[in-house]
Amino acid sequence: MSTLVQIKKSGAIISCDKNSMLALHNEFNKNHYIKLKEFLDTDLLQYIRSLIQKSGYIDFKHSNVDAVDYQLKDETANNILKFLLNNKGLFDFIEEITSCSKIGCFFGRVFQMNPSLGHYDSWHSDLIDKRMVALSINLSTDVYSGGTLQIKDVNSDRIIQEVSNTGFGDAVIFKLSPHLNHRVTEVTGKACRTVFSGWFRSEPVYKPFSEYPKIQITKVGIVHSSTEQDLTKLSDDFSKQQCVKLPKLLNEELLKFIQSQISKSEFYEVNYPASGQDNPMHRLKDKAPENLLRFLINDQTFFEFIQKITGCPKIGSFTGRICSMSPNLGHRDAWHNDLVDNRMIAMSINLSTDIYSGGILQIRNVNSGEVIHEIANTGFGDAIIFRIAPDLEHRLTEVTGKASRTFFAGWFRSEPLYKPLNKSLLDQHDPRDLIMRDYNDADQTVPKHSKVYLKSELFFQNLESNTLVFNPLNDKCFEIDPIGAKILSVLKKPLTVLEIRDAILDEYDVNPDRCEADILSLLEAMKSGDIIALQDINTKEEQKI
């Protein structure tokens, strides 16, 4: 058929009149599919191809079907096509010609079948995740051989349709039904079959990437700007799916810091038996990155966010560990429920530096054995939270390809209540006590004319009135008042005590002498807590602490 629907960089152009719509509707009902020529316009097709060429591929083994092919390493092309295809006008068009229920969203990704690598696709139905209608767009740069879509009747096992889609930018839309299975035949010859395959789903309702509920864990604590409407949507999704994804939960700066710490450490072999089965994997030897993430996640603001969207009882604490599952090492995570140690909700954060294959979270009903939801988590810094309950079990599918799956897995627990690490340091050096002491020049351990600088990256958590500071060098916490927080904020470069005092006086109306004495008190506590170091202006040498 001629170009009736076309996707351009500027959006979807639909030029079907009533007669054309009726003809497409009748064709779809009769054949269970329709083909749309030049579905992607030439300009968009060339642009998507250029992005694909710049990206690499990774091996991909599908979890819900016996099939192996390539998946794009870079997500840019996928994100652009998903953005353009999640279009209300296109949804109305698909609903009209297929008679499917109201479409909530479209999801898809670029795949490639290489004839020299044994890629294949077996019979399957795709009836998961509220999928109703499937779409396949040809992105290939050469005409391939084979790779024919076949549709068969499940009851008779008879192939009722075969359709080849070798036209550049052409699309095939086909029906998903309990009575139908489909597959793509082997690709032969020399050319690869590159397609964008996806599904129109009844839910969830699509939201542009920029509109996702905004909650992030940063070096300075939780940044939370979700509206009540956002929270309601997340809560509804969690109730239906037993899980939700929190995109970019770790902000980029924090994620890179954690990844750099992991790269400096080693992993060791562990086994976490569950349901009578071994679950071998790797665990990080250096516990400092784990302690840092536990510090940042054990935040009352984040606890309240989790409670609102999951409906779980009051959270007392969070604990977790950094693990890695590598392909070809027998690593696995079999079906289990995690119902120990007062666990209520689980969370997994992707810390990988490369896009891995497999490693998909699956959740099933214990009584029926039915997989009720599965979700991949390959976005860097993304998190999945999911329910723990007596009638649910979960597992991770095998990791395939070349890249390992590195993640921080943990649990929100009703008890014990969280206490900051090394709380004794707070008792010993509480700035609210030290601030009342008088200082003479003779007993100053922080000379006024020495340069003061931070010894390491510091991480923060806001309390009701004060701020909790975590030092990853020694896994210690340090509680400071607003003046102390201001001091740390100005120490982005080395300053003398007098320069720090002047910065405080610019913001607070206090007596200069009293201000200087208070600053010295706080700096002594920070020095004892290994948070700051001193540099003599004359010798430029660091004072030993």
C-alpha positions as CSV (number, residue, x, y, z in Angstrom):
1,M,0.0,0.0,0.0
2,S,1.1,3.6,-0.5
3,T,2.4,5.8,2.4
4,L,-0.6,6.3,4.6
5,V,1.3,6.7,7.9
6,Q,4.8,8.1,8.2
7,I,7.0,8.8,11.2
8,K,9.2,11.9,10.8
9,K,11.6,13.8,13.1
10,S,8.7,16.3,13.4
11,G,6.2,13.6,14.5
12,A,3.6,11.2,13.0
13,I,1.9,12.1,9.7
14,I,-1.3,10.2,9.2
15,S,-3.1,10.7,5.9
16,C,-5.7,8.0,5.9
17,D,-9.3,8.8,4.9
18,K,-12.2,6.7,6.1
19,N,-12.1,4.4,3.1
20,S,-8.4,3.7,3.6
21,M,-8.9,3.1,7.3
22,L,-11.7,0.6,6.6
23,A,-9.6,-1.2,4.0
24,L,-6.7,-1.5,6.5
25,H,-9.1,-2.7,9.2
26,N,-10.5,-5.4,6.9
27,E,-7.1,-6.5,5.8
28,F,-5.9,-6.8,9.4
29,N,-8.9,-8.8,10.4
30,K,-8.4,-11.2,7.5
31,N,-4.6,-11.6,7.5
32,H,-3.8,-10.8,11.2
33,Y,-1.2,-8.2,9.9
34,I,-0.8,-5.2,7.7
35,K,2.3,-3.8,6.0
36,L,3.0,0.0,6.0
37,K,5.4,1.2,3.3
38,E,8.0,3.9,4.1
39,F,6.7,4.0,7.7
40,L,9.9,5.8,8.6
41,D,10.7,8.7,6.3
42,T,14.1,8.7,4.5
43,D,15.6,11.5,6.7
44,L,14.7,9.8,10.0
45,L,15.7,6.3,8.7
46,Q,19.2,7.6,7.7
47,Y,19.6,9.3,11.1
48,I,18.7,6.2,13.0
49,R,21.0,4.1,10.9
50,S,23.9,6.5,11.6
51,L,23.3,6.1,15.4
52,I,23.2,2.3,15.0
53,Q,26.5,2.4,13.1
54,K,28.1,4.4,15.9
55,S,26.9,2.0,18.6
56,G,28.1,-1.5,19.2
57,Y,26.0,-4.6,19.7
58,I,25.8,-7.0,22.6
59,D,24.5,-10.6,22.6
60,F,21.0,-10.9,23.8
61,K,19.1,-14.0,24.9
62,H,15.4,-13.4,25.4
63,S,14.0,-14.5,28.7
64,N,10.4,-15.2,27.6
65,V,11.2,-17.0,24.3
66,D,13.9,-19.3,23.0
67,A,15.7,-16.8,20.8
68,V,19.2,-15.3,20.5
69,D,20.2,-12.2,18.6
70,Y,22.0,-8.9,18.9
71,Q,20.8,-5.8,20.9
72,L,22.1,-2.3,20.6
73,K,24.6,-1.3,23.1
74,D,23.8,2.4,23.0
75,E,20.2,3.4,23.9
76,T,20.0,6.7,21.8
77,A,18.3,5.2,18.7
78,N,15.9,3.2,20.9
79,N,14.9,6.2,22.9
80,I,14.3,8.4,19.8
81,L,12.0,5.8,18.2
82,K,10.1,5.2,21.5
83,F,9.6,8.9,21.8
84,L,8.3,9.3,18.3
85,L,6.1,6.2,18.4
86,N,4.4,7.1,21.7
87,N,2.1,9.4,19.8
88,K,-1.6,9.8,20.5
89,G,-2.4,10.1,16.8
90,L,-0.6,6.9,16.0
91,F,-2.3,5.2,19.0
92,D,-5.7,6.2,17.6
93,F,-4.7,4.9,14.2
94,I,-3.6,1.5,15.6
95,E,-6.7,1.2,17.7
96,E,-9.0,1.9,14.7
97,I,-7.4,-0.7,12.3
98,T,-6.8,-3.5,14.9
99,S,-9.8,-3.0,17.2
100,C,-7.5,-3.4,20.2
101,S,-8.2,-1.9,23.5
102,K,-7.0,1.6,24.4
103,I,-3.2,1.9,24.0
104,G,-1.3,3.2,27.0
105,C,2.2,3.1,25.6
106,F,4.6,1.7,23.1
107,F,7.9,0.0,24.0
108,G,10.5,-1.4,21.7
109,R,14.2,-1.8,20.9
110,V,16.6,-2.4,18.0
111,F,17.6,-6.0,17.3
112,Q,19.8,-7.6,14.7
113,M,20.0,-11.2,13.4
114,N,23.4,-12.0,11.9
115,P,23.4,-15.1,9.6
116,S,27.0,-16.0,10.5
117,L,26.4,-16.1,14.3
118,G,23.6,-18.7,14.6
119,H,20.9,-16.1,15.6
120,Y,17.4,-17.5,15.7
121,D,13.8,-16.9,16.8
122,S,11.5,-19.7,17.9
123,W,7.6,-19.8,18.1
124,H,6.2,-17.6,20.8
125,S,3.1,-15.4,21.6
126,D,4.6,-12.2,23.2
127,L,1.6,-12.2,25.5
128,I,3.2,-10.6,28.5
129,D,3.4,-7.1,30.0
130,K,-0.1,-6.1,28.6
131,R,1.1,-6.4,25.0
132,M,-1.7,-6.2,22.4
133,V,-0.3,-5.5,19.0
134,A,3.3,-6.0,17.7
135,L,5.3,-3.8,15.3
136,S,8.5,-4.5,13.4
137,I,10.3,-1.8,11.3
138,N,13.1,-2.7,8.9
139,L,16.2,-0.6,9.6
140,S,18.6,-2.8,7.5
141,T,21.0,-1.2,5.1
142,D,21.1,-4.2,2.7
143,V,18.4,-6.5,1.4
144,Y,18.6,-9.6,3.6
145,S,17.6,-13.2,2.8
146,G,15.3,-15.2,5.0
147,G,14.1,-13.5,8.1
148,T,10.4,-14.0,7.2
149,L,7.7,-13.4,9.8
150,Q,5.5,-16.5,10.1
151,I,2.2,-16.6,12.0
152,K,0.6,-19.9,12.9
153,D,-2.6,-21.1,14.6
154,V,-1.8,-22.6,18.0
155,N,-4.6,-25.2,17.8
156,S,-3.9,-26.6,14.4
157,D,-0.2,-25.8,14.3
158,R,-0.8,-24.6,10.8
159,I,1.1,-21.6,9.4
160,I,-1.5,-19.2,8.3
161,Q,0.6,-16.2,7.1
162,E,4.1,-15.5,6.0
163,V,5.4,-12.0,5.3
164,S,8.8,-10.7,4.3
165,N,9.7,-7.1,5.2
166,T,12.8,-6.1,3.2
167,G,11.6,-2.6,2.2
168,F,13.8,0.0,3.8
169,G,11.8,1.8,6.5
170,D,8.7,-0.4,6.0
171,A,6.8,-1.7,9.0
172,V,4.7,-4.8,9.7
173,I,1.9,-4.6,12.3
174,F,0.6,-7.9,13.5
175,K,-1.9,-9.3,16.0
176,L,-1.0,-10.9,19.4
177,S,-3.5,-13.4,20.6
178,P,-3.7,-16.6,22.7
179,H,-4.6,-18.5,19.5
180,L,-1.6,-17.2,17.5
181,N,2.2,-17.8,17.7
182,H,4.8,-16.2,15.5
183,R,8.5,-16.5,14.7
184,V,11.1,-15.1,12.4
185,T,12.8,-17.6,10.2
186,E,16.6,-18.0,9.9
187,V,18.4,-15.2,8.1
188,T,20.6,-16.5,5.4
189,G,23.1,-15.1,2.9
190,K,25.5,-12.3,3.9
191,A,23.3,-9.3,4.9
192,C,22.1,-8.9,8.5
193,R,18.4,-8.3,9.4
194,T,18.2,-5.1,11.6
195,V,14.8,-4.2,12.9
196,F,13.1,-2.1,15.6
197,S,10.6,-4.4,17.2
198,G,8.1,-3.4,19.8
199,W,4.6,-3.7,21.2
200,F,1.6,-1.4,21.8
201,R,0.6,-2.1,25.4
202,S,-2.6,-1.3,27.3
203,E,-0.5,0.0,30.3
204,P,1.4,1.7,31.8
205,V,0.4,5.1,30.4
206,Y,3.3,6.7,28.6
207,K,5.2,9.6,30.1
208,P,8.0,11.4,28.3
209,F,11.4,10.8,30.0
210,S,11.5,14.3,31.4
211,E,8.2,13.8,33.2
212,Y,9.2,10.8,35.3
213,P,8.8,11.3,39.0
214,K,12.0,13.0,40.1
215,I,13.8,11.5,43.0
216,Q,17.5,11.1,43.1
217,I,20.2,10.1,45.5
218,T,23.1,12.6,45.3
219,K,26.3,13.3,47.3
220,V,24.4,15.9,49.3
221,G,21.3,13.7,50.1
222,I,17.9,13.0,48.6
223,V,16.5,15.4,45.9
224,H,12.8,14.8,45.7
225,S,10.4,16.8,43.6
226,S,7.6,14.3,42.8
227,T,4.1,15.6,43.0
228,E,1.2,13.8,44.6
229,Q,0.0,12.8,41.2
230,D,3.4,11.3,40.4
231,L,3.3,9.3,43.7
232,T,-0.3,8.1,42.9
233,K,0.8,6.9,39.5
234,L,3.8,5.1,40.9
235,S,1.6,3.5,43.6
236,D,-0.9,2.3,41.0
237,D,1.9,0.8,38.8
238,F,3.4,-0.9,41.9
239,S,0.1,-2.4,42.8
240,K,-0.4,-3.8,39.3
241,Q,3.1,-5.0,38.6
242,Q,4.5,-5.6,42.1
243,C,7.5,-3.5,41.1
244,V,8.4,-0.1,39.6
245,K,11.5,1.4,38.0
246,L,13.1,4.6,39.4
247,P,15.1,6.0,36.5
248,K,18.5,7.5,37.3
249,L,18.0,7.0,41.1
250,L,21.7,7.6,41.5
251,N,22.7,10.9,39.9
252,E,25.6,10.8,37.5
253,E,28.3,12.3,39.8
254,L,27.5,9.8,42.6
255,L,27.3,6.8,40.2
256,K,30.7,7.6,38.7
257,F,32.2,7.9,42.2
258,I,30.8,4.5,43.3
259,Q,31.9,2.9,40.0
260,S,35.4,4.3,40.4
261,Q,35.5,2.8,44.0
262,I,34.4,-0.6,42.7
263,S,37.0,-0.6,40.0
264,K,39.7,-0.2,42.6
265,S,38.5,-3.2,44.6
266,E,38.1,-6.9,43.8
267,F,35.2,-9.4,43.9
268,Y,35.2,-12.7,45.7
269,E,33.0,-15.8,45.2
270,V,29.9,-16.1,47.5
271,N,26.9,-18.4,47.6
272,Y,23.5,-17.3,48.8
273,P,21.4,-20.6,48.9
274,A,17.7,-20.2,48.5
275,S,14.8,-22.7,48.2
276,G,17.4,-25.5,48.4
277,Q,19.5,-24.3,45.5
278,D,22.9,-22.7,45.3
279,N,23.1,-19.2,44.0
280,P,26.8,-18.5,43.3
281,M,27.9,-14.9,42.4
282,H,30.5,-12.4,43.2
283,R,30.6,-9.9,46.1
284,L,32.7,-6.8,46.4
285,K,35.6,-7.2,48.8
286,D,35.9,-3.5,49.8
287,K,32.9,-2.6,51.9
288,A,33.3,1.2,51.7
289,P,31.1,1.7,48.6
290,E,28.4,-0.5,50.3
291,N,28.6,1.6,53.5
292,L,28.3,4.8,51.5
293,L,25.2,3.6,49.7
294,R,23.6,2.4,52.9
295,F,24.3,5.8,54.5
296,L,22.7,7.7,51.7
297,I,19.7,5.4,51.4
298,N,18.9,5.3,55.1
299,D,17.2,8.6,54.8
300,Q,13.9,9.4,56.3
301,T,12.7,11.3,53.2
302,F,13.5,8.3,51.0
303,F,11.8,5.9,53.5
304,E,8.6,8.0,53.3
305,F,8.7,8.0,49.5
306,I,9.0,4.2,49.5
307,Q,6.2,3.8,52.0
308,K,3.9,6.0,50.0
309,I,4.3,4.1,46.7
310,T,4.4,0.6,48.1
311,G,2.0,0.9,51.0
312,C,4.5,-1.0,53.3
313,P,4.6,-0.4,57.1
314,K,7.0,2.1,58.6
315,I,10.5,1.4,57.5
316,G,13.2,1.2,60.2
317,S,16.3,0.7,58.1
318,F,17.8,-0.4,54.8
319,T,20.7,-2.8,54.3
320,G,22.3,-4.0,51.1
321,R,25.4,-5.4,49.3
322,I,27.2,-4.9,46.0
323,C,27.3,-8.1,43.9
324,S,28.2,-9.1,40.4
325,M,26.9,-11.8,38.1
326,S,29.2,-12.7,35.2
327,P,28.4,-14.8,32.1
328,N,30.0,-18.2,31.7
329,L,30.8,-18.6,35.4
330,G,27.6,-20.4,36.4
331,H,26.3,-17.4,38.4
332,R,22.6,-17.6,39.1
333,D,19.8,-16.3,41.3
334,A,17.1,-18.9,41.6
335,W,13.5,-18.5,42.6
336,H,13.2,-17.3,46.2
337,N,11.1,-14.9,48.4
338,D,13.6,-13.0,50.7
339,L,11.2,-13.3,53.6
340,V,13.8,-13.1,56.4
341,D,15.1,-10.4,58.7
342,N,12.0,-8.3,58.7
343,R,12.4,-7.5,54.9
344,M,9.3,-5.8,53.3
345,I,10.5,-4.3,50.0
346,A,13.6,-5.1,47.9
347,M,15.6,-2.7,45.7
348,S,18.3,-3.3,43.1
349,I,20.4,-0.5,41.6
350,N,22.4,-1.0,38.4
351,L,26.0,-0.1,39.0
352,S,27.3,-1.7,35.8
353,T,29.6,0.2,33.5
354,D,28.5,-1.7,30.4
355,I,25.2,-2.8,29.1
356,Y,24.8,-6.5,30.0
357,S,22.6,-9.1,28.4
358,G,20.0,-11.2,30.3
359,G,19.9,-10.7,34.1
360,I,16.2,-9.9,33.9
361,L,14.2,-9.7,37.1
362,Q,11.2,-12.0,37.0
363,I,8.4,-12.1,39.6
364,R,5.9,-15.0,39.8
365,N,2.9,-16.1,41.7
366,V,3.9,-19.0,44.0
367,N,0.5,-20.8,43.7
368,S,0.1,-20.7,39.9
369,G,3.8,-20.5,38.9
370,E,2.8,-17.8,36.5
371,V,5.4,-15.0,35.8
372,I,3.3,-11.9,36.4
373,H,6.0,-9.4,35.5
374,E,9.6,-9.2,34.2
375,I,11.7,-6.2,33.9
376,A,15.3,-5.4,32.6
377,N,17.4,-2.9,34.5
378,T,20.2,-1.9,32.1
379,G,20.0,1.9,32.6
380,F,23.0,3.2,34.5
381,G,22.0,4.2,38.0
382,D,18.4,3.0,37.5
383,A,16.7,1.2,40.4
384,I,13.9,-1.3,40.6
385,I,11.9,-1.7,43.8
386,F,9.7,-4.7,44.2
387,R,7.4,-6.3,46.7
388,I,8.4,-9.2,49.0
389,A,5.4,-11.3,50.0
390,P,4.5,-14.9,50.9
391,D,2.7,-15.4,47.6
392,L,5.5,-14.0,45.5
393,E,8.9,-15.3,44.4
394,H,11.5,-13.6,42.2
395,R,14.7,-14.5,40.4
396,L,17.3,-13.1,38.0
397,T,17.7,-14.8,34.6
398,E,21.1,-15.9,33.4
399,V,23.5,-13.2,32.4
400,T,24.8,-13.8,28.9
401,G,27.1,-12.0,26.4
402,K,30.3,-10.5,27.6
403,A,29.5,-7.8,30.2
404,S,28.9,-8.5,33.9
405,R,25.8,-7.3,35.8
406,T,27.0,-5.3,38.8
407,F,24.3,-4.2,41.2
408,F,23.6,-3.0,44.7
409,A,20.8,-5.2,46.1
410,G,19.1,-4.6,49.4
411,W,16.0,-4.5,51.5
412,F,13.8,-2.0,53.3
413,R,13.2,-3.6,56.8
414,S,10.7,-2.8,59.5
415,E,13.5,-3.2,62.1
416,P,16.1,-2.6,63.4
417,L,16.0,1.1,63.4
418,Y,18.9,2.7,61.5
419,K,21.8,4.1,63.4
420,P,24.6,6.0,61.7
421,L,27.9,4.2,61.6
422,N,30.3,5.0,64.4
423,K,27.8,6.9,66.4
424,S,30.3,7.2,69.2
425,L,32.2,9.8,67.2
426,L,29.1,12.0,67.5
427,D,29.0,11.6,71.2
428,Q,32.7,12.3,71.6
429,H,32.8,15.3,69.2
430,D,29.4,16.8,69.1
431,P,29.8,20.4,67.8
432,R,26.9,21.5,70.0
433,D,29.1,20.7,73.1
434,L,32.3,21.9,71.6
435,I,30.8,25.2,70.6
436,M,30.6,26.3,74.3
437,R,34.3,25.9,74.9
438,D,36.8,28.8,75.0
439,Y,40.0,28.5,73.1
440,N,43.4,30.1,73.8
441,D,46.1,30.3,71.1
442,A,48.1,27.8,73.2
443,D,45.6,24.9,72.9
444,Q,44.6,25.5,69.3
445,T,45.3,22.4,67.1
446,V,44.0,24.3,64.1
447,P,46.3,27.4,63.7
448,K,44.5,30.5,62.4
449,H,46.8,31.0,59.5
450,S,47.0,27.4,58.2
451,K,45.1,26.4,55.1
452,V,42.2,24.0,55.8
453,Y,41.1,21.6,53.1
454,L,38.8,18.5,52.8
455,K,40.6,15.2,52.9
456,S,38.2,13.3,50.7
457,E,34.8,13.2,49.0
458,L,32.1,13.8,51.6
459,F,28.5,12.8,51.5
460,F,25.5,14.3,53.3
461,Q,22.2,13.5,54.7
462,N,19.8,16.2,56.0
463,L,18.3,15.7,59.5
464,E,15.6,17.8,61.0
465,S,17.9,20.6,62.1
466,N,21.5,19.4,61.5
467,T,23.4,17.5,58.8
468,L,24.9,14.1,58.9
469,V,28.2,13.8,57.1
470,F,29.8,10.5,55.9
471,N,33.5,10.1,55.3
472,P,34.1,7.1,53.0
473,L,37.8,7.1,54.0
474,N,37.0,5.7,57.4
475,D,33.3,4.8,57.2
476,K,32.6,7.4,59.9
477,C,29.6,9.7,60.4
478,F,29.8,13.2,61.8
479,E,26.9,15.4,62.8
480,I,27.2,19.1,62.2
481,D,24.9,22.1,62.8
482,P,24.0,24.6,60.0
483,I,27.2,26.6,60.6
484,G,29.3,23.4,60.2
485,A,27.4,22.7,57.0
486,K,28.3,26.2,55.7
487,I,31.9,25.7,56.6
488,L,32.1,22.5,54.5
489,S,30.3,24.2,51.6
490,V,33.0,26.9,51.4
491,L,35.9,24.5,51.7
492,K,35.7,23.6,48.0
493,K,39.2,25.2,47.9
494,P,41.7,25.4,50.8
495,L,41.0,28.4,53.1
496,T,42.5,29.8,56.3
497,V,40.4,30.0,59.5
498,L,40.2,33.7,59.0
499,E,38.9,33.3,55.4
500,I,36.3,30.8,56.6
501,R,35.3,33.2,59.4
502,D,34.8,36.0,56.8
503,A,32.7,33.8,54.6
504,I,30.4,33.0,57.6
505,L,30.2,36.6,58.6
506,D,29.0,37.5,55.1
507,E,25.9,35.4,55.8
508,Y,25.4,35.5,59.6
509,D,25.2,38.5,61.9
510,V,27.3,37.3,64.8
511,N,30.2,38.6,66.9
512,P,33.5,38.1,64.9
513,D,35.4,36.8,68.0
514,R,32.6,34.4,69.0
515,C,32.3,33.3,65.3
516,E,36.0,32.5,65.2
517,A,35.9,30.5,68.4
518,D,32.9,28.5,67.2
519,I,34.7,27.8,63.9
520,L,37.8,26.6,65.7
521,S,35.6,24.2,67.8
522,L,34.0,22.7,64.7
523,L,37.3,22.4,62.8
524,E,38.9,20.6,65.7
525,A,36.0,18.1,65.7
526,M,36.3,17.7,61.9
527,K,40.1,17.2,62.2
528,S,39.6,14.5,64.8
529,G,37.0,12.9,62.5
530,D,39.6,12.8,59.7
531,I,37.4,15.1,57.6
532,I,39.9,17.9,57.2
533,A,43.6,18.3,56.9
534,L,45.9,21.3,57.4
535,Q,48.6,22.8,55.3
536,D,51.1,25.3,56.6
537,I,51.2,28.4,54.4
538,N,54.9,28.7,54.8
539,T,56.0,25.1,54.3
540,K,53.1,23.9,52.1
541,E,53.3,20.6,53.9
542,E,50.3,18.7,55.3
543,Q,50.2,18.4,59.0
544,K,50.2,14.8,60.1
545,I,46.9,13.8,61.7
